[in-house]
Amino acid sequence: MAATGEETVRASHILIKHEGSRRKASWKDPEGRVISATTRADAAARLCDLRAQILAGRGSFADLAAQHSDCSSARRGGDLGTFGRRQMQKPFEDATYALKVGEISDIIDTESGVHIILRTA
């Protein structure tokens, strides 16, 4: 619980940016060349494949986040730490709070790109 008494969650995610993302650069693509050439459909397809690998036991969430996520949290296996309400973009927050600990979301769209989220606490 946060000091205010509000429920907090902890989550990891894999973010794939695309041409519609608000910031078209990442640690993997500082110039944004690949991101600017990636459609939302292509980004979502990549995430679907990564999610399927995780669910089939062919890769860990943390390892795949470290290799594929466009977020700087990739260096922590996608771990975003603990957060409360109104600290993340609303679709991301709503999806995270709706998950049970250990569950992985379907694809979530935000202004940053497309994500899959693993709720860890």
All heavy atoms as an XYZ file, in Angstrom:
914
protein
N       0.828     -1.192      0.000
C       0.000      0.000      0.000
C       0.871      1.253      0.000
O       1.872      1.308      0.701
C      -0.902      0.026      1.231
C      -1.928     -1.069      1.280
S      -3.201     -0.773      0.057
C      -4.621     -1.003      1.040
N       0.464      2.217     -0.723
C       1.149      3.498     -0.722
C       0.831      4.224      0.587
O      -0.117      3.896      1.284
C       0.701      4.340     -1.909
N       1.611      5.226      0.905
C       1.424      5.979      2.139
C       0.018      6.572      2.229
O      -0.527      6.737      3.307
C       2.479      7.066      2.250
N      -0.575      6.878      1.089
C      -1.905      7.476      1.058
C      -2.991      6.435      1.282
O      -4.160      6.775      1.346
C      -2.147      8.162     -0.295
O      -2.045      7.169     -1.324
C      -1.182      9.284     -0.549
N      -2.622      5.182      1.389
C      -3.591      4.121      1.560
C      -4.104      3.560      0.249
O      -4.912      2.642      0.250
N      -3.648      4.105     -0.864
C      -4.076      3.596     -2.157
C      -3.339      2.310     -2.492
O      -2.180      2.142     -2.139
C      -3.791      4.624     -3.263
C      -4.705      5.808     -3.242
C      -4.514      6.708     -4.456
O      -3.859      6.284     -5.419
O      -5.023      7.827     -4.417
N      -4.035      1.439     -3.201
C      -3.424      0.204     -3.668
C      -2.347      0.520     -4.708
O      -2.543      1.363     -5.567
C      -4.495     -0.688     -4.297
C      -3.947     -1.967     -4.873
C      -4.940     -2.732     -5.731
O      -6.037     -2.199     -6.002
O      -4.601     -3.848     -6.127
N      -1.229     -0.155     -4.589
C      -0.195     -0.047     -5.612
C      -0.023     -1.399     -6.284
O      -0.441     -2.432     -5.754
C       1.157      0.412     -5.023
O       1.570     -0.522     -4.026
C       1.055      1.801     -4.419
N       0.572     -1.365     -7.451
C       0.859     -2.578     -8.211
C       2.320     -2.529     -8.634
O       2.955     -1.473     -8.596
C      -0.053     -2.715     -9.453
C      -1.494     -2.918     -9.053
C       0.080     -1.509    -10.373
N       2.826     -3.663     -9.051
C       4.151     -3.715     -9.659
C       4.001     -4.488    -10.951
O       3.271     -5.487    -11.011
C       5.154     -4.401     -8.735
C       6.560     -4.381     -9.316
C       7.588     -4.831     -8.326
N       8.910     -4.637     -8.906
C      10.007     -4.553     -8.192
N       9.974     -4.644     -6.880
N      11.168     -4.393     -8.806
N       4.692     -4.021    -11.973
C       4.536     -4.650    -13.284
C       5.811     -4.531    -14.101
O       6.634     -3.653    -13.877
C       3.381     -4.014    -14.053
N       5.927     -5.445    -15.044
C       6.940     -5.393    -16.087
C       6.192     -5.297    -17.413
O       5.028     -5.697    -17.507
C       7.800     -6.653    -16.064
O       8.519     -6.751    -14.855
N       6.868     -4.775    -18.420
C       6.205     -4.696    -19.719
C       7.229     -4.826    -20.830
O       8.429     -4.696    -20.624
C       5.411     -3.396    -19.871
C       6.240     -2.180    -20.147
N       5.873     -1.210    -21.044
C       7.429     -1.764    -19.650
C       6.785     -0.261    -21.077
N       7.744     -0.560    -20.243
N       6.691     -5.119    -22.003
C       7.453     -5.059    -23.243
C       6.731     -4.046    -24.106
O       5.532     -4.169    -24.359
C       7.533     -6.434    -23.938
C       8.211     -7.467    -23.038
C       8.274     -6.303    -25.285
C       8.187     -8.895    -23.581
N       7.458     -3.013    -24.512
C       6.918     -1.947    -25.359
C       7.521     -2.064    -26.746
O       8.738     -2.169    -26.891
C       7.281     -0.578    -24.766
C       7.108      0.648    -25.684
C       5.634      0.882    -25.990
C       7.732      1.875    -25.043
N       6.667     -2.048    -27.742
C       7.115     -1.947    -29.127
C       6.540     -0.635    -29.670
O       5.321     -0.448    -29.720
C       6.645     -3.138    -30.000
C       7.065     -4.481    -29.392
C       7.180     -2.973    -31.434
C       8.547     -4.754    -29.340
N       7.429      0.266    -30.026
C       7.004      1.546    -30.590
C       6.713      1.381    -32.082
O       7.213      0.450    -32.725
C       8.088      2.606    -30.383
C       8.268      2.982    -28.920
C       9.262      4.102    -28.767
C       9.341      4.580    -27.336
N      10.110      5.839    -27.234
N       5.927      2.309    -32.607
C       5.565      2.270    -34.033
C       5.395      3.693    -34.549
O       5.569      4.652    -33.808
C       4.300      1.429    -34.243
C       3.131      1.864    -33.418
N       2.379      2.978    -33.720
C       2.605      1.355    -32.279
C       1.420      3.115    -32.836
N       1.537      2.148    -31.930
N       5.034      3.803    -35.810
C       4.943      5.104    -36.469
C       3.986      6.071    -35.779
O       4.114      7.278    -35.924
C       4.539      4.923    -37.934
C       3.168      4.282    -38.108
C       2.864      3.859    -39.521
O       3.709      4.065    -40.413
O       1.769      3.298    -39.738
N       3.041      5.562    -35.003
C       2.088      6.416    -34.308
C       2.497      6.758    -32.887
O       1.766      7.467    -32.189
N       3.631      6.277    -32.435
C       4.092      6.530    -31.065
C       4.441      8.001    -30.892
O       4.957      8.635    -31.817
C       5.311      5.675    -30.730
O       4.989      4.302    -30.773
N       4.204      8.524    -29.701
C       4.454      9.960    -29.470
C       5.936     10.300    -29.543
O       6.304     11.399    -29.913
C       3.854     10.407    -28.141
C       4.524      9.797    -26.928
C       3.928     10.333    -25.641
N       4.482      9.585    -24.516
C       4.040      9.664    -23.299
N       3.027     10.443    -23.029
N       4.594      8.965    -22.342
N       6.814      9.372    -29.174
C       8.254      9.605    -29.260
C       8.856      8.489    -30.089
O       8.858      7.338    -29.665
C       8.866      9.622    -27.850
C      10.313     10.027    -27.845
C      10.843     10.244    -26.415
N      12.282     10.148    -26.433
C      12.973      9.026    -26.215
N      12.356      7.906    -25.921
N      14.277      9.030    -26.279
N       9.354      8.823    -31.253
C       9.811      7.808    -32.210
C      11.313      7.552    -32.091
O      12.031      7.571    -33.076
C       9.429      8.208    -33.625
C       7.929      8.175    -33.822
C       7.523      8.765    -35.143
C       6.036      8.920    -35.291
N       5.416      9.780    -34.292
N      11.766      7.322    -30.875
C      13.165      6.955    -30.644
C      13.196      6.068    -29.412
O      12.285      6.108    -28.585
C      14.026      8.188    -30.425
N      14.222      5.250    -29.311
C      14.385      4.396    -28.133
C      15.860      4.077    -27.972
O      16.682      4.417    -28.827
C      13.589      3.089    -28.286
O      14.247      2.180    -29.149
N      16.176      3.399    -26.897
C      17.565      2.990    -26.659
C      18.059      2.091    -27.786
O      19.235      2.099    -28.101
C      17.698      2.304    -25.288
C      17.004      0.963    -25.225
C      15.694      0.717    -24.937
C      17.594     -0.312    -25.482
N      15.413     -0.625    -25.004
C      16.573     -1.292    -25.336
C      18.876     -0.740    -25.833
C      16.800     -2.653    -25.512
C      19.085     -2.105    -25.997
C      18.061     -3.041    -25.836
N      17.158      1.352    -28.410
C      17.527      0.448    -29.508
C      17.597      1.168    -30.850
O      18.238      0.696    -31.768
C      16.481     -0.679    -29.631
C      16.516     -1.670    -28.526
C      15.406     -2.716    -28.621
C      14.892     -2.936    -29.994
N      13.906     -3.981    -30.128
N      16.884      2.264    -30.955
C      16.721      2.967    -32.226
C      16.765      4.477    -31.966
O      15.762      5.162    -32.068
C      15.370      2.546    -32.845
C      15.129      3.113    -34.234
O      16.081      3.631    -34.860
O      13.966      3.044    -34.687
N      17.958      5.006    -31.600
C      18.062      6.413    -31.197
C      17.593      7.407    -32.253
O      17.091      8.476    -31.919
C      19.548      6.607    -30.894
C      20.124      5.242    -30.741
C      19.236      4.308    -31.503
N      17.745      7.073    -33.515
C      17.314      7.964    -34.593
C      15.853      7.752    -34.976
O      15.292      8.529    -35.744
C      18.189      7.752    -35.838
C      19.678      7.956    -35.597
C      19.992      9.380    -35.199
O      19.427     10.310    -35.824
O      20.777      9.572    -34.259
N      15.244      6.677    -34.488
C      13.848      6.400    -34.777
C      13.576      5.889    -36.173
O      12.434      5.896    -36.625
N      14.608      5.438    -36.864
C      14.409      4.988    -38.262
C      13.526      3.741    -38.345
O      12.611      3.680    -39.157
C      15.755      4.726    -38.915
C      16.523      6.006    -39.179
C      17.775      5.768    -40.034
N      18.448      7.024    -40.268
C      19.583      7.370    -39.681
N      20.174      6.556    -38.837
N      20.136      8.541    -39.934
N      13.819      2.739    -37.495
C      13.026      1.500    -37.523
C      11.619      1.773    -36.996
O      10.626      1.335    -37.581
C      13.722      0.390    -36.704
C      12.834     -0.849    -36.586
C      15.067      0.028    -37.333
N      11.537      2.524    -35.892
C      10.233      2.830    -35.299
C       9.343      3.555    -36.299
O       8.171      3.204    -36.472
C      10.413      3.657    -34.011
C      11.084      2.792    -32.930
C       9.087      4.210    -33.512
C      11.609      3.560    -31.734
N       9.877      4.546    -36.984
C       9.083      5.326    -37.942
C       8.600      4.492    -39.116
O       7.611      4.838    -39.769
C       9.893      6.514    -38.454
O      10.123      7.426    -37.404
N       9.267      3.386    -39.384
C       8.890      2.509    -40.497
C       8.044      1.314    -40.040
O       7.693      0.462    -40.849
C      10.147      2.004    -41.205
N       7.723      1.253    -38.750
C       6.955      0.137    -38.202
C       5.497      0.545    -38.052
O       5.197      1.544    -37.401
C       7.517     -0.269    -36.822
O       8.890     -0.638    -36.968
C       6.742     -1.436    -36.229
N       4.599     -0.228    -38.656
C       3.167      0.052    -38.490
C       2.706     -0.481    -37.140
O       3.356     -1.340    -36.530
C       2.334     -0.618    -39.591
O       2.442     -2.037    -39.459
C       2.784     -0.173    -40.989
N       1.571     -0.003    -36.684
C       1.009     -0.518    -35.444
C       0.729     -2.019    -35.586
O       0.949     -2.792    -34.663
C      -0.271      0.244    -35.082
C      -0.808     -0.152    -33.694
C      -2.253     -0.654    -33.767
N      -2.664     -1.163    -32.483
C      -2.950     -2.441    -32.289
N      -2.854     -3.334    -33.255
N      -3.337     -2.862    -31.099
N       0.232     -2.429    -36.760
C      -0.067     -3.846    -36.988
C       1.196     -4.699    -36.884
O       1.173     -5.788    -36.303
C      -0.725     -4.035    -38.347
N       2.306     -4.208    -37.446
C       3.571     -4.951    -37.348
C       4.046     -5.027    -35.903
O       4.534     -6.065    -35.447
C       4.653     -4.305    -38.207
C       4.416     -4.485    -39.703
O       3.633     -5.390    -40.083
O       5.003     -3.722    -40.482
N       3.930     -3.914    -35.168
C       4.341     -3.896    -33.763
C       3.493     -4.873    -32.948
O       4.016     -5.635    -32.126
C       4.231     -2.480    -33.198
N       2.191     -4.869    -33.194
C       1.290     -5.778    -32.480
C       1.593     -7.234    -32.813
O       1.565     -8.097    -31.932
C      -0.163     -5.435    -32.808
N       1.903     -7.520    -34.067
C       2.241     -8.890    -34.469
C       3.510     -9.367    -33.758
O       3.581    -10.522    -33.314
C       2.406     -8.980    -35.979
N       4.504     -8.486    -33.643
C       5.733     -8.842    -32.913
C       5.411     -9.160    -31.460
O       5.919    -10.129    -30.894
C       6.756     -7.717    -32.988
C       7.453     -7.631    -34.332
C       8.491     -6.529    -34.412
N       9.469     -6.577    -33.331
C      10.132     -5.515    -32.879
N       9.921     -4.327    -33.397
N      11.000     -5.645    -31.909
N       4.564     -8.337    -30.845
C       4.188     -8.583    -29.450
C       3.406     -9.878    -29.294
O       3.616    -10.602    -28.325
C       3.336     -7.428    -28.923
C       4.054     -6.290    -28.247
C       3.050     -5.310    -27.661
C       5.001     -6.754    -27.169
N       2.508    -10.160    -30.213
C       1.751    -11.426    -30.158
C       2.695    -12.613    -30.188
O       2.512    -13.582    -29.448
C       0.753    -11.512    -31.307
S      -0.714    -10.508    -31.071
N       3.717    -12.529    -31.037
C       4.705    -13.598    -31.122
C       5.479    -13.725    -29.806
O       5.686    -14.835    -29.310
C       5.659    -13.355    -32.289
C       6.673    -14.475    -32.430
O       6.261    -15.636    -32.576
O       7.885    -14.181    -32.365
N       5.897    -12.606    -29.234
C       6.632    -12.648    -27.967
C       5.753    -13.207    -26.851
O       6.202    -14.033    -26.048
C       7.141    -11.251    -27.590
C       8.195    -10.666    -28.528
C       8.468     -9.213    -28.170
C       9.474    -11.484    -28.505
N       4.495    -12.792    -26.807
C       3.566    -13.287    -25.788
C       3.390    -14.802    -25.930
O       3.388    -15.536    -24.937
C       2.220    -12.567    -25.925
C       1.237    -12.873    -24.814
C      -0.044    -12.034    -24.972
N      -0.917    -12.172    -23.822
C      -1.781    -13.163    -23.674
N      -1.916    -14.097    -24.610
N      -2.549    -13.213    -22.585
N       3.251    -15.270    -27.163
C       3.102    -16.714    -27.405
C       4.344    -17.475    -26.952
O       4.229    -18.571    -26.364
C       2.820    -16.975    -28.882
N       5.527    -16.922    -27.203
C       6.770    -17.567    -26.749
C       6.789    -17.686    -25.227
O       7.169    -18.735    -24.688
C       7.991    -16.774    -27.206
C       8.288    -16.865    -28.680
C       9.498    -16.031    -29.041
O      10.548    -16.163    -28.429
N       9.351    -15.164    -30.035
N       6.387    -16.625    -24.536
C       6.378    -16.639    -23.075
C       5.390    -17.675    -22.563
O       5.725    -18.489    -21.698
C       6.042    -15.234    -22.521
C       7.154    -14.246    -22.875
C       5.817    -15.281    -21.010
C       6.733    -12.780    -22.790
N       4.174    -17.655    -23.102
C       3.131    -18.577    -22.638
C       3.476    -20.033    -22.932
O       3.074    -20.933    -22.189
C       1.782    -18.202    -23.250
C       1.224    -16.849    -22.798
C      -0.068    -16.527    -23.545
C       0.997    -16.820    -21.293
N       4.243    -20.267    -24.001
C       4.658    -21.630    -24.358
C       5.916    -22.061    -23.614
O       6.386    -23.184    -23.794
C       4.871    -21.735    -25.865
N       6.486    -21.170    -22.819
C       7.696    -21.516    -22.072
C       8.965    -21.490    -22.906
O       9.986    -22.048    -22.508
N       8.925    -20.823    -24.062
C      10.100    -20.761    -24.934
C      10.985    -19.555    -24.662
O      11.989    -19.361    -25.327
C       9.663    -20.774    -26.399
C       9.006    -22.074    -26.818
C       8.858    -22.218    -28.318
N       8.360    -21.032    -28.985
C       7.077    -20.796    -29.287
N       6.159    -21.671    -28.954
N       6.729    -19.697    -29.915
N      10.606    -18.760    -23.689
C      11.402    -17.593    -23.308
C      10.803    -16.960    -22.078
O       9.592    -17.023    -21.875
N      11.639    -16.365    -21.251
C      11.115    -15.691    -20.059
C      10.715    -14.267    -20.425
O      11.275    -13.664    -21.344
C      12.152    -15.669    -18.941
O      13.155    -14.696    -19.202
N       9.756    -13.742    -19.688
C       9.317    -12.368    -19.920
C      10.507    -11.423    -19.828
O      10.728    -10.583    -20.691
C       8.229    -11.989    -18.902
C       7.479    -10.745    -19.272
C       6.234    -10.822    -19.854
C       8.018     -9.480    -19.046
C       5.533     -9.677    -20.211
C       7.336     -8.336    -19.394
C       6.084     -8.426    -19.981
N      11.310    -11.582    -18.760
C      12.444    -10.674    -18.525
C      13.461    -10.744    -19.660
O      13.959     -9.708    -20.124
C      13.104    -10.980    -17.189
N      13.791    -11.944    -20.110
C      14.777    -12.081    -21.188
C      14.273    -11.473    -22.492
O      15.015    -10.790    -23.203
C      15.143    -13.551    -21.411
C      16.000    -14.130    -20.300
O      16.543    -13.350    -19.481
O      16.107    -15.372    -20.233
N      13.009    -11.724    -22.810
C      12.460    -11.185    -24.056
C      12.295     -9.666    -23.969
O      12.527     -8.962    -24.953
C      11.147    -11.872    -24.408
C      11.313    -13.349    -24.812
C       9.964    -14.016    -25.002
C      12.165    -13.495    -26.057
N      11.943     -9.154    -22.784
C      11.876     -7.700    -22.608
C      13.251     -7.080    -22.825
O      13.383     -6.055    -23.493
C      11.342     -7.352    -21.221
N      14.274     -7.701    -22.257
C      15.637     -7.170    -22.382
C      16.084     -7.110    -23.841
O      16.806     -6.193    -24.239
C      16.604     -8.018    -21.564
N      15.632     -8.062    -24.643
C      16.040     -8.120    -26.051
C      15.179     -7.249    -26.965
O      15.680     -6.711    -27.954
C      15.942     -9.556    -26.559
C      16.901    -10.526    -25.913
C      16.553    -11.960    -26.298
O      16.223    -12.232    -27.460
N      16.605    -12.869    -25.345
N      13.890     -7.130    -26.667
C      12.961     -6.579    -27.648
C      12.267     -5.276    -27.259
O      11.755     -4.583    -28.138
C      11.879     -7.613    -27.990
C      12.427     -8.860    -28.588
N      12.802     -8.954    -29.915
C      12.696    -10.070    -28.039
C      13.263    -10.167    -30.150
N      13.210    -10.864    -29.035
N      12.183     -4.945    -25.972
C      11.403     -3.770    -25.561
C      12.093     -2.476    -25.972
O      13.312     -2.331    -25.853
C      11.180     -3.769    -24.055
O      10.358     -2.670    -23.685
N      11.291     -1.521    -26.426
C      11.802     -0.195    -26.767
C      11.894      0.714    -25.541
O      12.366      1.838    -25.648
C      10.898      0.477    -27.816
C      11.160     -0.048    -29.211
O      12.340     -0.162    -29.597
O      10.183     -0.352    -29.927
N      11.448      0.257    -24.391
C      11.507      1.054    -23.167
C      12.864      0.872    -22.493
O      13.457     -0.209    -22.553
C      10.403      0.619    -22.207
S      10.337      1.562    -20.674
N      13.339      1.917    -21.836
C      14.614      1.803    -21.111
C      14.533      0.797    -19.969
O      15.558      0.324    -19.477
C      15.059      3.166    -20.584
O      14.096      3.682    -19.693
N      13.327      0.404    -19.562
C      13.178     -0.633    -18.535
C      13.667     -1.991    -19.042
O      13.794     -2.931    -18.249
C      11.717     -0.748    -18.080
O      10.891     -1.258    -19.125
N      13.960     -2.095    -20.320
C      14.471     -3.358    -20.885
C      15.700     -3.829    -20.117
O      15.861     -5.031    -19.888
C      14.805     -3.184    -22.365
N      16.546     -2.891    -19.675
C      17.759     -3.293    -18.952
C      17.444     -3.924    -17.600
O      18.300     -4.536    -16.986
C      18.734     -2.125    -18.817
C      18.263     -0.992    -17.929
C      19.309      0.123    -17.814
N      19.558      0.774    -19.085
C      19.005      1.924    -19.467
N      18.193      2.574    -18.658
N      19.259      2.438    -20.638
N      16.194     -3.765    -17.136
C      15.738     -4.394    -15.890
C      14.740     -5.513    -16.197
O      13.905     -5.850    -15.361
C      15.088     -3.356    -14.975
C      16.024     -2.249    -14.525
C      15.363     -1.251    -13.564
N      14.153     -0.628    -14.087
C      14.131      0.426    -14.910
N      15.259      0.982    -15.317
N      12.985      0.921    -15.330
N      14.811     -6.054    -17.394
C      13.876     -7.109    -17.778
C      12.447     -6.619    -17.904
O      11.505     -7.388    -17.796
N      12.300     -5.328    -18.155
C      10.975     -4.737    -18.325
C      10.343     -4.243    -17.033
O       9.241     -3.698    -17.051
N      11.021     -4.415    -15.908
C      10.460     -4.056    -14.601
C      10.276     -2.547    -14.463
O      11.242     -1.790    -14.581
C      11.360     -4.579    -13.485
C      10.792     -4.338    -12.093
O       9.589     -4.026    -11.977
O      11.562     -4.481    -11.121
N       9.044     -2.127    -14.199
C       8.723     -0.715    -14.003
C       8.670     -0.337    -12.526
O       8.454      0.815    -12.193
C       7.376     -0.392    -14.652
C       7.348     -0.514    -16.164
C       5.921     -0.436    -16.671
C       8.212      0.564    -16.790
N       8.837     -1.322    -11.657
C       8.736     -1.059    -10.229
C       7.281     -0.934     -9.803
O       6.357     -1.305    -10.510
N       7.096     -0.373     -8.616
C       5.769     -0.216     -8.021
C       5.198      1.143     -8.402
O       5.916      2.131     -8.440
C       5.885     -0.328     -6.488
O       6.452     -1.606     -6.178
C       4.537     -0.211     -5.814
N       3.898      1.171     -8.698
C       3.239      2.429     -9.007
C       1.792      2.378     -8.564
O       1.218      1.309     -8.355
C       3.358      2.791    -10.494
C       2.810      1.761    -11.443
C       1.492      1.803    -11.872
C       3.635      0.752    -11.937
C       0.996      0.855    -12.761
C       3.146     -0.202    -12.830
C       1.822     -0.151    -13.237
N       1.226      3.561     -8.405
C      -0.170      3.693     -8.011
C      -1.002      4.273     -9.127
O      -0.545      4.440    -10.258
N      -2.231      4.595     -8.788
C      -3.154      5.199     -9.757
C      -2.624      6.559    -10.216
O      -1.945      7.253     -9.470
C      -4.531      5.377     -9.124
C      -5.198      4.063     -8.760
C      -5.909      3.487     -9.931
N      -6.657      2.284     -9.570
C      -7.185      1.488    -10.466
N      -7.065      1.739    -11.752
N      -7.837      0.427    -10.098
N      -2.933      6.883    -11.452
C      -2.588      8.172    -12.069
C      -1.088      8.387    -12.257
O      -0.644      9.509    -12.430
C      -3.205      9.341    -11.281
C      -4.732      9.326    -11.288
C      -5.368     10.338    -10.381
N      -5.026     10.195     -8.979
C      -5.493      9.247     -8.152
N      -6.343      8.343     -8.608
N      -5.119      9.204     -6.893
N      -0.300      7.315    -12.237
C       1.137      7.446    -12.479
C       1.537      6.955    -13.870
O       2.637      7.254    -14.325
C       1.927      6.681    -11.415
C       1.859      7.326    -10.051
C       2.740      6.614     -9.047
O       2.359      5.615     -8.453
N       3.938      7.131     -8.889
N       0.671      6.212    -14.517
C       0.918      5.690    -15.857
C      -0.199      6.171    -16.772
O      -1.234      6.647    -16.308
C       0.945      4.151    -15.849
C       2.019      3.553    -14.975
S       3.638      3.824    -15.709
C       4.689      3.040    -14.498
N       0.008      6.026    -18.076
C      -1.063      6.345    -19.015
C      -2.272      5.469    -18.687
O      -2.129      4.308    -18.325
C      -0.587      6.121    -20.449
C       0.498      7.117    -20.867
C       1.042      6.811    -22.250
O       0.286      6.701    -23.204
N       2.353      6.679    -22.347
N      -3.466      6.045    -18.793
C      -4.686      5.390    -18.329
C      -4.896      3.977    -18.887
O      -5.208      3.062    -18.106
C      -5.893      6.282    -18.626
C      -7.203      5.747    -18.108
C      -7.668      6.489    -16.889
C      -9.057      6.062    -16.449
N      -9.069      4.973    -15.501
N      -4.763      3.730    -20.175
C      -4.976      2.361    -20.660
C      -4.005      1.363    -20.007
O      -4.376      0.226    -19.711
C      -4.739      2.445    -22.174
C      -4.866      3.894    -22.516
C      -4.455      4.652    -21.284
N      -2.758      1.796    -19.801
C      -1.745      0.941    -19.174
C      -2.121      0.675    -17.722
O      -2.088     -0.459    -17.247
C      -0.375      1.613    -19.269
C       0.772      0.724    -18.883
C       1.504      0.061    -19.852
C       1.127      0.546    -17.546
C       2.568     -0.764    -19.499
C       2.182     -0.275    -17.190
C       2.901     -0.929    -18.170
N      -2.493      1.735    -17.015
C      -2.898      1.601    -15.612
C      -4.096      0.667    -15.477
O      -4.092     -0.256    -14.658
C      -3.251      2.979    -15.060
C      -3.871      2.952    -13.682
C      -4.448      4.295    -13.277
O      -3.711      5.296    -13.322
O      -5.644      4.336    -12.915
N      -5.130      0.913    -16.270
C      -6.342      0.101    -16.183
C      -6.044     -1.372    -16.444
O      -6.539     -2.249    -15.731
C      -7.401      0.594    -17.176
C      -7.997      1.937    -16.782
O      -7.807      2.395    -15.632
O      -8.654      2.545    -17.655
N      -5.223     -1.650    -17.442
C      -4.883     -3.036    -17.767
C      -4.099     -3.684    -16.632
O      -4.353     -4.840    -16.272
C      -4.076     -3.090    -19.063
N      -3.158     -2.954    -16.055
C      -2.334     -3.514    -14.982
C      -3.177     -3.840    -13.761
O      -3.065     -4.927    -13.188
C      -1.197     -2.547    -14.606
O      -0.439     -2.251    -15.778
C      -0.274     -3.158    -13.558
N      -4.030     -2.917    -13.361
C      -4.873     -3.156    -12.182
C      -5.868     -4.284    -12.418
O      -6.287     -4.955    -11.473
C      -5.590     -1.868    -11.767
C      -4.762     -1.000    -10.858
C      -3.857     -0.080    -11.380
C      -4.865     -1.092     -9.475
C      -3.088      0.719    -10.547
C      -4.100     -0.301     -8.637
C      -3.215      0.612     -9.180
O      -2.446      1.394     -8.347
N      -6.263     -4.531    -13.664
C      -7.218     -5.595    -13.978
C      -6.585     -6.983    -13.940
O      -7.293     -7.983    -13.806
C      -7.851     -5.345    -15.344
N      -5.263     -7.045    -14.070
C      -4.569     -8.337    -14.062
C      -4.427     -8.872    -12.648
O      -4.297     -8.104    -11.689
C      -3.163     -8.191    -14.659
C      -3.052     -7.840    -16.134
C      -1.610     -7.469    -16.472
C      -3.532     -8.997    -17.000
N      -4.391    -10.194    -12.531
C      -3.992    -10.832    -11.281
C      -2.469    -10.968    -11.307
O      -1.867    -11.013    -12.383
C      -4.629    -12.216    -11.162
C      -6.145    -12.185    -10.990
C      -6.682    -13.606    -10.852
C      -8.173    -13.605    -10.608
N      -8.959    -13.379    -11.800
N      -1.852    -11.051    -10.149
C      -0.405    -11.236    -10.084
C      -0.041    -12.490    -10.876
O      -0.667    -13.546    -10.719
C       0.070    -11.339     -8.615
C       1.553    -11.692     -8.556
C      -0.187    -10.026     -7.883
N       0.953    -12.355    -11.767
C       1.398    -13.473    -12.597
C       0.735    -13.533    -13.960
O       1.182    -14.277    -14.827
N      -0.308    -12.757    -14.179
C      -0.996    -12.748    -15.472
C      -0.318    -11.803    -16.447
O       0.248    -10.785    -16.041
C      -2.456    -12.312    -15.320
C      -3.356    -13.377    -14.760
C      -4.824    -12.946    -14.731
O      -5.122    -11.732    -14.649
O      -5.667    -13.852    -14.780
N      -0.417    -12.150    -17.726
C       0.107    -11.321    -18.812
C      -1.075    -10.793    -19.612
O      -1.975    -11.552    -19.989
C       1.050    -12.129    -19.722
C       2.255    -12.630    -18.930
C       1.499    -11.285    -20.918
C       3.158    -13.559    -19.717
N      -1.045     -9.496    -19.880
C      -2.139     -8.860    -20.624
C      -2.132     -9.259    -22.089
O      -1.139     -9.764    -22.621
C      -2.004     -7.334    -20.536
O      -0.910     -6.887    -21.325
N      -3.242     -8.949    -22.730
C      -3.281     -8.914    -24.181
C      -2.569     -7.622    -24.581
O      -2.043     -6.898    -23.736
C      -4.721     -8.938    -24.685
C      -5.382    -10.299    -24.474
O      -4.685    -11.331    -24.599
O      -6.590    -10.328    -24.173
N      -2.598     -7.289    -25.845
C      -1.930     -6.071    -26.313
C      -2.688     -4.836    -25.834
O      -3.909     -4.756    -25.952
C      -1.800     -6.095    -27.839
C      -0.808     -7.184    -28.208
C      -1.360     -4.742    -28.384
C      -0.717     -7.474    -29.660
N      -1.928     -3.908    -25.276
C      -2.474     -2.652    -24.761
C      -1.880     -1.505    -25.583
O      -0.659     -1.435    -25.742
C      -2.107     -2.469    -23.271
C      -2.545     -3.677    -22.426
C      -2.673     -1.147    -22.729
C      -4.024     -3.984    -22.459
N      -2.751     -0.628    -26.075
C      -2.313      0.543    -26.837
C      -2.234      1.762    -25.933
O      -3.175      2.031    -25.181
C      -3.317      0.861    -27.955
C      -3.173     -0.051    -29.136
O      -2.272      0.189    -29.953
O      -3.972     -1.006    -29.247
N      -1.112      2.494    -26.015
C      -0.986      3.793    -25.362
C      -0.344      4.751    -26.359
O       0.044      4.345    -27.460
C      -0.098      3.741    -24.095
O       1.259      3.535    -24.484
C      -0.562      2.666    -23.116
N      -0.161      5.998    -25.939
C       0.517      6.967    -26.799
C       1.968      6.570    -27.037
O       2.592      7.031    -27.994
C       0.464      8.357    -26.162
C      -0.922      8.944    -26.105
C      -0.953     10.281    -25.374
O       0.115     10.825    -25.035
O      -2.063     10.777    -25.146
N       2.521      5.734    -26.180
C       3.917      5.308    -26.322
C       4.094      4.218    -27.370
O       5.171      4.079    -27.943
C       4.451      4.804    -24.982
O       4.421      5.835    -24.029
N       3.069      3.408    -27.593
C       3.154      2.290    -28.512
C       2.248      1.167    -28.045
O       1.231      1.407    -27.401
N       2.639     -0.060    -28.354
C       1.866     -1.229    -27.911
C       2.686     -1.987    -26.878
O       3.912     -2.057    -26.959
C       1.443     -2.128    -29.096
C       0.394     -1.438    -29.954
C       2.616     -2.551    -29.945
N       1.972     -2.543    -25.900
C       2.629     -3.210    -24.777
C       1.985     -4.559    -24.500
O       0.806     -4.753    -24.779
C       2.412     -2.429    -23.451
C       2.616     -0.981    -23.500
N       3.669     -0.369    -22.872
C       1.883      0.020    -24.052
C       3.577      0.943    -23.034
N       2.512      1.199    -23.756
N       2.741     -5.448    -23.872
C       2.172     -6.521    -23.076
C       2.717     -6.281    -21.668
O       3.839     -5.825    -21.479
C       2.485     -7.947    -23.592
C       3.978     -8.189    -23.766
C       1.688     -8.250    -24.851
C       4.338     -9.644    -24.115
N       1.861     -6.581    -20.689
C       2.172     -6.269    -19.301
C       2.104     -7.548    -18.470
O       1.159     -8.333    -18.617
C       1.143     -5.261    -18.741
C       1.092     -4.012    -19.615
C       1.460     -4.912    -17.281
C      -0.144     -3.135    -19.366
N       3.078     -7.716    -17.612
C       3.099     -8.801    -16.630
C       2.946     -8.152    -15.257
O       3.809     -7.377    -14.841
C       4.408     -9.574    -16.698
C       4.684    -10.567    -15.559
C       3.657    -11.692    -15.543
C       6.102    -11.119    -15.670
N       1.854     -8.459    -14.577
C       1.695     -7.932    -13.212
C       2.497     -8.816    -12.263
O       2.323    -10.026    -12.229
C       0.230     -7.878    -12.791
C       0.068     -7.284    -11.404
C      -1.332     -6.900    -11.071
N      -1.427     -6.519     -9.680
C      -2.549     -6.125     -9.105
N      -3.667     -6.045     -9.814
N      -2.560     -5.799     -7.831
N       3.375     -8.209    -11.491
C       4.271     -8.968    -10.613
C       3.949     -8.790     -9.136
O       4.440     -9.552     -8.301
C       5.738     -8.591    -10.879
O       5.903     -7.179    -10.733
C       6.153     -9.003    -12.293
N       3.146     -7.822     -8.766
C       2.712     -7.649     -7.364
C       1.500     -6.727     -7.329
O       1.222     -5.993     -8.261
C       3.826     -7.065     -6.512
